Amino acid sequence: MKALAFALALVGCAGDPVCPLAPGLDAAQCATLAAMRGADAPPPSPTNARADDLATATLGFLWFFDASFSRDHDLHCASCHAVERKFGDGVPVAIGLATGTRNTPSVLDAARRDHGFFWDGRADVLWAPPILALENPLEMGSTRLALAHRLADRYADRYAAIFGPLPDLADTVRFPDIGKPGDPAWDAMAPADQDAINRVAANFGKALEAYMRKLATGPSPFDRFLDGDATALTDAQRHGVEVFVSAGCATCHGGPLLSDGGYHDLGVPAWDGVADDPGRAAGIALERAQIFAPDGPYADAPVTIAIAAPTPEDAGALRTPSLRNVSLTGPYMHNGRFATLAEAIEFHAPAPLTADDTAALVELMAAFDGRYPGAPWRTWPDTP
């Protein structure tokens, strides 16, 4: 409603189109600006019935920082999504059990997306990425069977209080100690037992989603500016607003998320010795094969997500990241190729910019940072 009220306030006394907070913009550009007001809360998570349950979030909070789930018991979610680094890692590409090829996005405001997680969009529910990271050999290197056994050893009662009892894992012939799809031990299991472990993995992810929903930031200075508070931004940031919209940045970084939700190949140079990223072209196949999906068997209220057929343009195309909290979470681009916002802006600005314009955009992006999550969620839990 606030954005609508702003958009309606475009006509001056003489009938000339004006933009109340950005006089250099015309009426259409002003409407684009108004539509960038962020939502006050993340959208509902229909596929996760426990998404907004406090007890579930509290359990996910503990699991986010528990290194015992990783293969060598020395990595946890916070290893790459560190509270000390605004829930990112501050390095160009992720480093888990091995060095990856993509930059780690912060999980601040991850819950504001309703699908299209990872740079290639391979997952469409926020509770899937923790499971995929757990089993990725470059990241935590574990398996869903090992996860289930660890939950039984350490969290059986807490798990049961929220999701019901774990399967009886005492029979390690039925439930081997380790294994995931593609492993001989897993593939030899009865389908019903595989389903039981998949459901445990899904519940693990759902608890972590409930925690990550607590990491949504509040209104930013930019949002307050769009609400009519002209003092929320500095003079340089207000100039940045006009540059951002008039130069076409909002074409891909518009709307409440400051992202179009699409996939684009920007031609970001690869690091020496690293192959070009296949991007969305590879992500589509992974997305279609994903059982932890919004319309899959482990969704609490199935939701259909249309997955377009791959096209030649999908090769190398990566998801448009949100610019919310962007000043906190460099390096930038899918491979962390640029250390600073100025470098990233200069690389792919849609129109030629002066040095002053670039500086104003950098200043503006600091105003995209929302109010930081409150205690206790923004730091380490008291209970290990």
C-alpha positions, 0 to 999 in steps of 0.5 A: 500500500505504501508503494501504491500511495507513492506511485499515485503521488506522481502528478503535480498541481499543474498536471505535470508528472513528477517524482516526489522523492526523485525529481529527475525521474519521469512518471514511469521511472517513478513507478519503477522506483516505488515498486522497489519497496521491500515486503515487511516479512518473508512470504509464507512457506506452504511446503513447510508446515513448521516454517514459522514455529518457534520450537522448530526454529530453535532446533534449526538454530542448534543444527546450523552450528553443529559440526557433527553433521559433516563427514569429518565433524569439523564443518557446519552451516556457519562455516560458510555462512558465518555470523561474523561475516554477515552470514557469508564467508568473505572469500571469492568462492566457497571453501568446505572439504574442498574449494568450490567454484561459486561464491557463497551467498549470505543467508540473510533474507534468503527466506524472501525468495520463494524459489530458485535457490543456488546460483543455477536455481537447482532448488525451489524450496529453502529447506532443500539447500541444507540437504544438498550442502550436507551431501555435496562432497565439496561442502560437508561431504556427509550423507542422509543416512549418517545424518539420521544416525547422528540425529538419533544419537544426539537429538532424538527427543527434540526431533520427536517433539516436533516431527514425531519419532525417528525410524528405528535405526538400530538395524544397520542392515536396513539402515546402514551408517552412511549412504545417499542415492547412488551409493551401493548401501543406499541403493540396496535399501528397501524403498520404504526405508529410503522414504523414511530417511528422505523424510528425516532429511527433509525435516532437517532442512525444514528446521533449518529453513525455520531458523533462516526465516529468523534471519530476515532483515527489517526495513532498510533506509531505502525502504524508509525513503520510499515510505516518504522519509526524505531524510533516510538517505544522504544527498549522494544516496538520493543521487544514486537513486536517480542514477540507478533507475535512469541508467536501467539498473532496476531492469534486473534489480527492481521489485521488492527483492531488487532482483528480477528472479531471472538468469543472465550470462553477464560474461563475468571472466572465469578465474585462471584455470577454471572452466566457464560455469554451465549456469542455468543449463545444468541447473534445470536438469538438477531442478527437475530431478530434485525430490526435495521439491515444492511439488514432491513427496516431502512437501507439506502442501505441494506447490507447482513451480513451472520449470521452463525447457532449457534454451541456448541462452541458459548456458552460463546464465546465473541467477540475478542476486538480490541487492538487499544487504549487498554492501555487507556480503562481498566479494561479488558475482557468482565466482567472487570475481570482483572484490568491491561494489565499484568494480562490479558496477563498472563491469556490468552497468547497463549505461556509461557512468561517470565516477560520481555516478558510480560512487553514488551507486555504491553509497546507495547500495549501503542504504539497501541494508536492512535492519539486522536480525535480532537476538538470539538468532544473529549470533551463536546459540548458547547451547552447543 
